[in-house]
C-alpha cells in the first residue's frame, strides 16, 4: 500500500503554497494562482507558452521549475524526471539572466533534494548576493531555508526579517503575508509553536480570509488536537472554497485518524477542485482500500490504469485489492496483476514478493507461493518469519527436503531468530526424509533450549529409535521415558489430549520391547498392559505379551509389529 510521509520535498510544498509576490504582470499572477491551486499541468503550459514568446523572462523559469517540483511532490512516478527537468529550467533561467536571484534559489532547492546541504548553501548565498534588496528573492529564499530548518533555520529568519523591514519602509502591508507565513513555518519546525501561531495570526490580521494561514495553524494541532485542526481546515475551506489545499489536508487528517469515509469525501472534493491525476486516483483507491470498500477501490484504480497503463504503482495496488477480496477467482486475478507488475516494475520490494506469494497461495499454487516468500526474505533479511511460513507450506505439501533446505537457510542467516516451531519442523522433516543423524542433532538442541515442550522429546525419541531399529542399544529409551513422565504430568493437569494418548502409547510400546529385549519380562508386561488399558486393540502390545508366553516347541517368537 501507499503511505504518505513528510520529506524535504513535501516541506517545500507546504512552505511555498502561498500567495506569491507579483512581478508587475497580470500573467505572472495568473501563473502563481495556477500553482497555488495545484493545477500544475496548466501552469507548465502557461509558462512554456510565455517563454516561447519571451525567452529572457528569468522569473518565469523559476515558477515553471517550481510547478515541476510541486508536481514531483504529488506523484512519485514523475519525481525524478520532474526534479531533473526543474534543474534544467533553473539553469536556463540563470543563463538568460545571471543577475536575477530567483533561479539560484531554485538550484538550491534541487541541491537539498539531493541531500547536498553545502551546495544548496552556496546557491542560496548567490541568490542573496544577486538581489539582497529584492523582497521577492528574500521571501522565496526564506521559504527555501524553511525546508531544512536544522541547517538554515537561523538564516531563514534573518532574510525574512530583512524582507519585513524593507516592506515596512515601503509600507506594503499586504506583501508581508508571505513573509509571516514563512517565518511561522520555520518557528513551527523549531517546535516553537507559540511564535509560529503568532506569525500566522499576523498574516490573518492583514487578511482574515487567508486560507494558507489557517492551514498552517491547523498543521500545528494535527497530532495533538484533531478537533481544532479539523475546525481550522474547515475555516480554510470557508474563506476560499475554490482552493484545493484545505480539502487535501483535511482528507489526510481524517486518513491519519482512520476516519476513511470522511477522508474519501474530502479527497474527492480535492480532485474536483484541483483536477484528476493518476496519483490522486491511487490515493482515493487507497482510502477505499483502508475502508474495505474494495469494489470502489478497484473501479477507481482500473480507471487510473486505463489512463496510465504503464503505472506500476496502480498495478501493485490492484493486485493487493484482488488479494484482499479473498475468494479464489479474485486470487487468480491478483496473481495475473502481480505478474504484470513484476514484469514492468524496476523497484520490486520485499512486500511485493510477499503479497504475490499470498495471492499464489490463495490461487492454489503453494510451491510458487513458498518460493516467493523466500524471495521476499532475500529482499528484506529482517523478515525471518517469511522463511518459517515457506517451510510451513512445504511441510503441508510433504516437500520435506524443501523444509530442511529452507529452515537450515534460516538457521544460518540468524540462529537467534530460529523459533521453537522451526526446530521441531526441521527435526520432523529430517525424520521423514530419513536423515536421522542430522535430525538428532537438531532435536537435541531443541530439547536443550525448550526442555518443557513434550513434542521435542517425542520426536527425539522417534529419531533415536530409527537410528537403532533393532533396539540393540536402546538409544531411545531415556527419551521415551521422559515423554511418559511429561505426558502423565500433563494428564494430571487435564491436558489429556488425543495427541498425548498417542505419544504415551508409542512410548509404552517402545519401552515394553526394550525391556523384553533385556529379559525384564515383568517390566515389559507392565508396559504392554498399560498400552492395552488405553487402546485395547493395540496389536503391538498384544504381540509383546505373546512373546512373554511360554513358547511351544517349534513355534517362533512373535516379532514387534511395526
Secondary structure by P-SEA (a helix, b strand, c coil): cbbbbbcaaaaaaaaccccccccccaaaaaaaaaaaacaaaaaaaaaaaaaaacccaaaaaaaaaaaaaaaaaacccaaaaaaaaaaaaaaaaaaacccccaaaaaaaaaaaaaccaaaaaaaaaaaaaaccccaaaaaaaaaaaaacccccaaaaaaaaaaaaaaaaaacccccaaaaaaaaaaaaaaacaaaaaaaaaaaaaaaccccaaaaaaaaaaaccccaaaaaaaaaaaaaaccccaaaaaaaaaaaaaacaaaaaaaaaaaaaaaccccaaaaaaaaaaaaaacaaaaaaaaaaaaaaaccccaaaaaaaaaaaaacccaaaaaaaaaaaaaaaaccccccaaaaaaaaaaaaaaccaaaaaaaaaaaaaaccccaaaaaaaaaaaaaacaaaaaaaaaaaaaaaccccccaaaaaaaaaaaaaacaaaaaaaaaaaaaaaccccaaaaaaaaaaaaaaccccccccaaaaaaaaaaaaaaaaaaccccaaaaaaaaaaaaaaaaaaaaacaaaaaaaaaaaaaaaccccaaaaaaaaaacccccccccccccc
